[in-house]
Amino acid sequence: METIDNQGYILESDLKRQVAGQFGRRGRNQVALSMNELLDSYALRRIRLNRKVRKHYRIEGNGYGYIILPKVEPAAACTISPSDLHQESAD
């Protein structure tokens, strides 16, 4: 949660890595199995990365994985339309 508070998001792969670091391989598997419960419990949402989302959050690197965000962002901070966040294509 600290990364989300600081950056506004966390890459799903980083979340899995952090949990695996604390609980080992079993923790990484548990995150994958419990993702929906985790998202609901902490009021988070899982968004597929695309060009617009990457640009908005200044995410560098390859691939179009997922990021984890708070369900509610401050209106002033969000310049992406909701349709961009739900787009599943790999632009």
C-alpha angles and dihedrals in degrees: 000000000000092000091051090050092050102038102021091239144034128215110246090231091054091050090052090047092051092050091046089053090056100038105019127232091327090061092054091052091046092054090054092049095044100039096118092048091048092050092049095045095052098034092246134143133210116228129188112234119242133161096277094047092046091051094046094052094033092237114171129192138066131298135041104251126146135283128206116227137173111266091236121045125184107269093231092055096051115080096156120095117238090245090061091055093053096046110118100189121110099235 
